[in-house]
Amino acid sequence: MPEAELSLLFVRPLNQLGVRYIVGGSVAAILYGEPRLTHDVDFIVFLRYEDIARLRQAFPAPEFYVPPTEVIAAEIAREQKGHFNVVHADTGFKADFYTTGRDELQAWGFRHLQRKTFRGEPIAVAPPEYVIVRKLEYFREGGSDKHLRDIRAILNVSGELLDRSALHDWITRRGVAAEWRKVSA
C-alpha cells in the first residue's frame, strides 16, 4: 500500500504540529476498503492564520512545495471549499489540504473521526460514512466510476462499521440519493 506509506510524509509533520486534521478521499477509502492507486492524500484541516508559518516550516523547501503564505491565507479565509496543495518534490506525491470553513459534514466528520495507527504513526481518519458521502459528491461532480468502486469496496470490507442511519441522513442532506442508488446498480 505505497500510497498510505507516502501519506506518512504529510501525516508525521501534521502530528508534530498538533494541527487538527482528518484523512479523507482515496487514502481513507483504501484504509476502509481495498488497495488502489492514488496520486494524493486528502486532508481536511483546521488551520488558523498563525499556523501558516509553522506549516511552511514543517514542510520545508526544497523537499516540499508549499504555496505562498498569501495563497494559504486566502484559502483559510474562505467560508467553503478552501483548498491548497503541498507536494513532496522527490516523489511527486501530493497532499490536498481542504480547510474546514463552515461545512456541516466536515464538522460531523471531525466529531466522528476514527483514530488508527499506521506504521507506528497515529492517524486521524474521516469516518467511513463521511468518505462515502464525499465520494458520492465527487461522482456527481465528475462522473468517475472510481468513486463508486471505492464505495462498494468500503461496503464490502467495512460495512459492519457503518452507522447506516447517519449515512442515509447525510445522503439525503447532501442530495446524493440518485448517486447512492448507482452504487448498488
Protein Blocks (a to p, Z undefined) as FASTA:
>chain_A
ZZlmmmmmmmmmmmmnopacddehjllmmmmmccdddfbdcddddddfklmmmmmmmmcc
fkbccddfklmmmmmmpmghpacddddfklopacddddfkjafklmmmmmmcccddeehi
acddddfklmmmmmmmmmmmnopaklmmmmmmmmmmmmmmpcfklmmmmmmmnopmmmmm
mmmZZ
